Amino acid sequence: MKKKDIKILLVDDEPDILEIVGYNLSSAGYNLTTANNGVEAIAKAKKIKPHLIIMDVMMPEMDGIEACENIRKESSLANTIITFLTARGEDYSQVAGFDAGADDYITKPIKPKVLVSKVKALLRRLKDDEENALIVTVGDIIINREEYKIEKEGVEIILPRKEFELLSLLASRPGKVFKREEILDKVWGNEVIVGGRTIDVHIRKLREKIGENHFKTVKGVGYKYVQ
Protein backbone atom coordinates (compact mmCIF):
# COMPACT_ATOMS: atom_id res chain seq x y z
CA MET A 1 0.00 0.00 0.00
CA LYS A 2 1.39 3.41 -0.99
CA LYS A 3 1.71 6.15 1.63
CA LYS A 4 -0.75 8.42 -0.17
CA ASP A 5 -3.38 5.67 0.21
CA ILE A 6 -2.84 5.31 3.97
CA LYS A 7 -5.44 7.39 5.80
CA ILE A 8 -4.51 8.84 9.18
CA LEU A 9 -6.97 10.64 11.45
CA LEU A 10 -5.25 13.03 13.89
CA VAL A 11 -7.45 14.09 16.83
CA ASP A 12 -6.46 16.85 19.25
CA ASP A 13 -8.05 19.99 20.67
CA GLU A 14 -4.76 21.91 20.54
CA PRO A 15 -4.31 23.78 17.21
CA ASP A 16 -0.51 23.74 17.60
CA ILE A 17 -0.46 19.94 17.83
CA LEU A 18 -2.71 19.57 14.81
CA GLU A 19 -0.50 21.94 12.86
CA ILE A 20 2.92 20.56 13.84
CA VAL A 21 2.12 16.85 13.94
CA GLY A 22 -0.18 17.17 10.95
CA TYR A 23 2.50 18.94 8.93
CA ASN A 24 5.05 16.20 9.61
CA LEU A 25 2.65 13.38 8.76
CA SER A 26 1.52 15.12 5.56
CA SER A 27 5.15 15.81 4.63
CA ALA A 28 5.87 12.12 5.11
CA GLY A 29 3.29 11.42 2.39
CA TYR A 30 0.29 10.20 4.37
CA ASN A 31 -3.35 11.08 3.63
CA LEU A 32 -4.21 13.17 6.70
CA THR A 33 -7.54 14.21 8.21
CA THR A 34 -7.90 16.09 11.49
CA ALA A 35 -10.56 16.40 14.21
CA ASN A 36 -10.80 18.60 17.30
CA ASN A 37 -12.62 16.32 19.77
CA GLY A 38 -13.94 12.83 20.35
CA VAL A 39 -17.38 13.45 18.84
CA GLU A 40 -15.88 14.80 15.63
CA ALA A 41 -13.35 11.94 15.61
CA ILE A 42 -16.10 9.30 15.65
CA ALA A 43 -18.01 11.00 12.83
CA LYS A 44 -14.93 11.36 10.64
CA ALA A 45 -13.71 7.85 11.39
CA LYS A 46 -17.03 6.39 10.22
CA LYS A 47 -16.83 8.48 7.06
CA ILE A 48 -13.21 8.00 5.93
CA LYS A 49 -12.39 4.60 7.51
CA PRO A 50 -8.83 5.55 8.57
CA HIS A 51 -6.05 3.00 8.79
CA LEU A 52 -4.60 4.75 11.84
CA ILE A 53 -6.07 7.12 14.45
CA ILE A 54 -3.73 9.22 16.58
CA MET A 55 -5.80 10.70 19.39
CA ASP A 56 -5.36 12.89 22.46
CA VAL A 57 -6.95 11.76 25.73
CA MET A 58 -8.09 15.01 27.35
CA MET A 59 -10.48 16.79 24.97
CA PRO A 60 -13.75 18.75 25.25
CA GLU A 61 -17.20 17.28 24.45
CA MET A 62 -15.87 13.70 24.52
CA ASP A 63 -12.46 12.53 25.68
CA GLY A 64 -10.24 10.11 23.79
CA ILE A 65 -11.01 7.13 26.02
CA GLU A 66 -14.76 7.32 25.38
CA ALA A 67 -14.20 8.05 21.69
CA CYS A 68 -11.95 4.99 21.41
CA GLU A 69 -14.58 2.80 23.08
CA ASN A 70 -17.22 4.02 20.62
CA ILE A 71 -14.97 3.52 17.61
CA ARG A 72 -14.22 -0.03 18.69
CA LYS A 73 -17.96 -0.78 18.59
CA GLU A 74 -18.03 -0.05 14.85
CA SER A 75 -17.47 -3.26 12.89
CA SER A 76 -16.25 -1.30 9.85
CA LEU A 77 -13.42 0.11 11.99
CA ALA A 78 -12.39 -3.17 13.60
CA ASN A 79 -8.99 -3.17 11.89
CA THR A 80 -8.22 0.50 12.47
CA ILE A 81 -5.09 1.02 14.56
CA ILE A 82 -5.61 3.47 17.43
CA THR A 83 -2.81 5.10 19.40
CA PHE A 84 -3.08 7.82 22.02
CA LEU A 85 -0.80 10.85 21.78
CA THR A 86 -0.97 12.69 25.08
CA ALA A 87 1.01 14.47 27.78
CA ARG A 88 -0.60 12.24 30.38
CA GLY A 89 1.97 9.55 31.05
CA GLU A 90 0.53 8.19 34.29
CA ASP A 91 0.07 4.44 34.47
CA TYR A 92 -3.68 4.65 35.17
CA SER A 93 -4.22 6.73 32.02
CA GLN A 94 -2.32 4.23 29.89
CA VAL A 95 -4.24 1.31 31.38
CA ALA A 96 -7.52 3.08 30.68
CA GLY A 97 -6.41 3.65 27.10
CA PHE A 98 -5.55 0.02 26.50
CA ASP A 99 -8.74 -1.14 28.20
CA ALA A 100 -10.68 1.10 25.82
CA GLY A 101 -9.17 -0.74 22.87
CA ALA A 102 -6.08 1.31 21.99
CA ASP A 103 -3.17 -0.41 20.28
CA ASP A 104 -0.41 1.87 21.54
CA TYR A 105 0.37 4.94 23.60
CA ILE A 106 2.71 7.82 22.68
CA THR A 107 3.64 10.41 25.30
CA LYS A 108 4.14 14.09 24.47
CA PRO A 109 6.45 15.79 23.80
CA ILE A 110 7.90 13.72 20.98
CA LYS A 111 10.26 14.79 18.22
CA PRO A 112 8.59 14.88 14.78
CA LYS A 113 11.04 12.40 13.21
CA VAL A 114 10.55 10.00 16.10
CA LEU A 115 6.78 10.30 15.74
CA VAL A 116 6.93 9.54 12.02
CA SER A 117 9.12 6.49 12.76
CA LYS A 118 6.63 5.36 15.37
CA VAL A 119 3.80 5.73 12.86
CA LYS A 120 5.74 3.64 10.33
CA ALA A 121 6.18 0.92 12.94
CA LEU A 122 2.46 0.94 13.79
CA LEU A 123 1.50 0.76 10.12
CA ARG A 124 3.59 -2.38 9.61
CA ARG A 125 0.75 -4.15 11.36
CA LEU A 126 -1.46 -3.32 8.38
CA LYS A 127 0.96 -5.10 6.07
CA ASP A 128 1.08 -8.12 8.36
CA ASP A 129 -2.72 -8.23 8.61
CA GLU A 130 -3.10 -7.99 4.84
CA GLU A 131 -0.56 -10.70 4.13
CA ASN A 132 -1.97 -13.03 6.80
CA ALA A 133 -5.64 -12.53 5.96
CA LEU A 134 -7.42 -15.79 5.15
CA ILE A 135 -9.76 -14.21 2.60
CA VAL A 136 -8.34 -11.60 0.25
CA THR A 137 -10.26 -9.68 -2.41
CA VAL A 138 -8.22 -8.24 -5.25
CA GLY A 139 -10.30 -6.62 -7.98
CA ASP A 140 -12.70 -9.25 -9.31
CA ILE A 141 -10.88 -12.15 -7.63
CA ILE A 142 -11.52 -13.59 -4.16
CA ILE A 143 -8.73 -15.74 -2.70
CA ASN A 144 -9.71 -18.02 0.19
CA ARG A 145 -6.41 -19.15 1.69
CA GLU A 146 -8.05 -21.35 4.30
CA GLU A 147 -10.01 -23.44 1.79
CA TYR A 148 -7.61 -23.06 -1.15
CA LYS A 149 -10.42 -21.66 -3.28
CA ILE A 150 -10.47 -18.97 -5.96
CA GLU A 151 -13.53 -17.12 -7.21
CA LYS A 152 -13.53 -14.83 -10.21
CA GLU A 153 -16.71 -12.85 -10.86
CA GLY A 154 -18.64 -15.40 -8.78
CA VAL A 155 -17.26 -18.43 -10.61
CA GLU A 156 -15.09 -20.87 -8.66
CA ILE A 157 -11.74 -21.75 -10.22
CA ILE A 158 -9.87 -24.86 -9.12
CA LEU A 159 -6.10 -24.46 -8.96
CA PRO A 160 -3.38 -26.96 -8.06
CA ARG A 161 -1.63 -26.11 -4.80
CA LYS A 162 1.48 -24.44 -6.26
CA GLU A 163 -0.53 -22.34 -8.71
CA PHE A 164 -2.75 -21.26 -5.83
CA GLU A 165 0.23 -20.33 -3.63
CA LEU A 166 1.89 -18.43 -6.48
CA LEU A 167 -1.30 -16.46 -7.19
CA SER A 168 -1.80 -15.81 -3.47
CA LEU A 169 1.74 -14.45 -3.15
CA LEU A 170 1.62 -12.14 -6.17
CA ALA A 171 -1.89 -10.88 -5.37
CA SER A 172 -0.92 -10.10 -1.76
CA ARG A 173 0.94 -7.00 -3.02
CA PRO A 174 -0.58 -5.87 -6.36
CA GLY A 175 1.94 -3.87 -8.35
CA LYS A 176 4.96 -5.15 -6.44
CA VAL A 177 7.58 -6.94 -8.53
CA PHE A 178 8.43 -10.24 -6.85
CA LYS A 179 11.91 -11.42 -7.75
CA ARG A 180 12.24 -14.96 -9.02
CA GLU A 181 14.41 -15.89 -6.02
CA GLU A 182 11.74 -14.62 -3.61
CA ILE A 183 9.00 -16.52 -5.44
CA LEU A 184 11.00 -19.75 -5.35
CA ASP A 185 11.73 -19.30 -1.65
CA LYS A 186 8.15 -18.48 -0.59
CA VAL A 187 6.25 -20.86 -2.86
CA TRP A 188 8.61 -23.82 -3.22
CA GLY A 189 10.90 -23.33 -0.22
CA ASN A 190 13.41 -26.13 0.12
CA GLU A 191 11.61 -28.39 -2.34
CA VAL A 192 13.61 -29.66 -5.26
CA ILE A 193 13.04 -27.55 -8.38
CA VAL A 194 13.12 -29.36 -11.69
CA GLY A 195 14.38 -26.91 -14.28
CA GLY A 196 14.71 -23.15 -14.13
CA ARG A 197 11.44 -22.46 -15.91
CA THR A 198 9.15 -23.81 -13.20
CA ILE A 199 7.83 -20.36 -12.33
CA ASP A 200 7.28 -19.50 -16.00
CA VAL A 201 5.21 -22.63 -16.54
CA HIS A 202 3.02 -21.89 -13.52
CA ILE A 203 2.55 -18.26 -14.60
CA ARG A 204 1.49 -19.43 -18.05
CA LYS A 205 -1.14 -21.70 -16.51
CA LEU A 206 -2.40 -18.91 -14.26
CA ARG A 207 -2.72 -16.60 -17.25
CA GLU A 208 -4.87 -19.19 -18.97
CA LYS A 209 -7.14 -19.63 -15.94
CA ILE A 210 -7.21 -16.17 -14.31
CA GLY A 211 -6.49 -13.82 -17.19
CA GLU A 212 -3.57 -12.80 -19.35
CA ASN A 213 -3.54 -9.16 -18.20
CA HIS A 214 -3.23 -9.94 -14.48
CA PHE A 215 0.36 -11.16 -14.65
CA LYS A 216 3.16 -8.97 -15.94
CA THR A 217 6.67 -10.19 -16.65
CA VAL A 218 9.51 -7.89 -15.63
CA LYS A 219 12.40 -9.18 -17.72
CA GLY A 220 15.42 -10.21 -15.77
CA VAL A 221 13.67 -9.66 -12.44
CA GLY A 222 10.41 -11.52 -11.89
CA TYR A 223 6.65 -11.07 -11.98
CA LYS A 224 3.95 -8.78 -10.61
CA TYR A 225 0.18 -8.99 -10.27
CA VAL A 226 -1.86 -6.26 -11.95
CA GLN A 227 -5.50 -5.62 -10.95
N, C-alpha and C positions, 0 to 999 in steps of 0.2 A: 504494500500500500504506500502510495506517495504521500509526502508530508502535506501537500496542499489538499489532500483528501481526508486527512485526519482532523476531525472536529474537536476543538477544545472549548469548554465553557468555563470562563473565569468569573467567579462570584465573590464580590467584596464590596463593602459599603464605603471604602476609602478611595476617593478618586485617584490619589497618587499611586496606590497599589495597582489599580486597574490600568493606569497609564504606563507605569514602569514595567510591571510584569507582562502586561499585554503587549507592549512594544517589543520586548525580548522574544516572546513566543511568536509573534507575527514575523519578526525579523528572521526567526529560525525556520520560517516557511509553513507554519501551521495555520489552519483555518480557524480563526478565533472569533468567539462571541462572548460578550460580557453581560453580567447582571449585577444589580445592586443589593439584592436581598434574597432571602430564601424563597419567598413567594414567586418572585420573578424568575428565579433559578429553575423552579419546578416547571413553570409555564414554558420557558425556553428549552429546557431539556426534553420535554414531551414533543416540542415542535421540531427541533433540529437533530435529536438522537445523537448526542455527542459521544465520542469514543472515550473522552476523559473530562472529568469535572474537577476543577481546582477551586476549593471553596473555603471561605473564612468561617469561623465558628460564631463569633459575636457579631450579629447583624440585626438591624431593626425589622419589625414586622414578623419575621420568622428567622430563628437562628439556623446555623448550618446543621446542627444535630437533627433538628426536626425536619429540615429540608431533605437531608440524607435519608431519613427513615421513610419519608413520603416517596422519594425517588425510587427507593428499593422495592416499593410496592408495585411499581409499574413494570409489567412483564416485558414491555418493549425496551426497557432500559436495564434489563438484567445483567447484560455484559458490559455496561458502562463502568469504567474505572473511576473511583471517587477518592480523592485525597484532600485532606484539610491543610490549608496554608494559614497559619495563625500564630500570633505572638503568645498565645496561651500554651505553655509547655508543661503545665502540671500533669502529673500522672492521671488524676481523675478525669481531666478533660480528654486525654488521649484514649483512656478506656471507654469513655462515653462515645467517642467518635467511632471506635472500632465496633462497639456494641450496636451502633446505629447502622453499620454496614459499610463503613469506609474501608478502603484497601490500604491506605497509607496516611502518613501524618508528616507534614513539613513545617518546621518552626521558623517563624520570622525572627530576625532578619536573615535573608539568604542572598548570596551573591547571584546576580542574573545568570552567569555561566553555569554555576552549580545547579541552579533551578532548572535550566534547560537540560542539563545532563540527567537530572533526576527525572524529568519528564520523559526523556528518551528511554530510561530504564523502565519506567512504568509502562510505556507503550510497547515494550517488548512482549508484554503479556498478551497483547492483541495478536501478535504474530504467532505466539505459541498456541493460543486458543484457535486461531484460524487453521493452523497446520494440524492440530490434533482433533479438530471437529469430526464427528462421525458422519455427519451428513453435510455435504458441501454443494452449494448451487453456484454454478458458473455459467452465466448466460442462459442458454436453453438446455443445459445439461445438469442433472442432479446425480451426484456421486454419493452412494451409500457405502461407506467404508466398513461398516459393521457387517453388512449382508453381502458385500461384494457385488452390488447391483448398480447398473447405470440406467438412467432414463433420459431420453432425448425427446423433447416435445411430447411427453406423456407415453412414449413407446419404450419398453424395456429392451435393453441391448445386453446380450450375454457376452462377456469377455473372459478369455483365459486369465489365470491369475497374474502373470507377468504383464500382460497388456493392461489389465486393470491397475496394477501398481504403478506402471509407467504413466498412464493417464492421470492417476491420482496425484502423482508427484508434480507433473508439469502444470496441471490445473490448480495446484495449491498456490501458485504465484504467477498468475497470468501476466505475460509480458516479460517475465524474467527469463534470461537465457541460462539454461542448465547445461553445464559442461558435460561432455561425454563421461569423464572420469567420475563426476558426481552422480550421474545417472546410474552408472554401473555399480557404484558403491551402495547407493540407497535402494536400488531395485533388485540387484543380483547379489550384493554383498560378497561373501567369500565363496559363492558358488562358482563352479568351473564354467567359464565362458567358451563356447565353441565358435571360433571365428570372431573377427573384429567387426563384423557387420550385424551383430545380434540386435543392437539398438535400431539400426536402419530398417531391419526386417519388421520389427515390432511397430515402429512408427508407420511404416507402409500399411500394415494391417489396420492400425488405428485410423488412418486417413480413409481407408475404405469403409470402415464401420461408423465413424463419428463425423467425418467430414474433412475434405482435403484442406480447407482454409483454416482449420483450427491449429494446425501444426506447421510451424515455420522452421526451416533449416537455416542455421547460421554457420556457414561454411568454415571449417577448421576449428569450430568451437563446440557446437552442440545443437540443442533444440529449445524452442519456446512454444508455449500455448497461447493462442490468440483467440479472444472471445468473438 
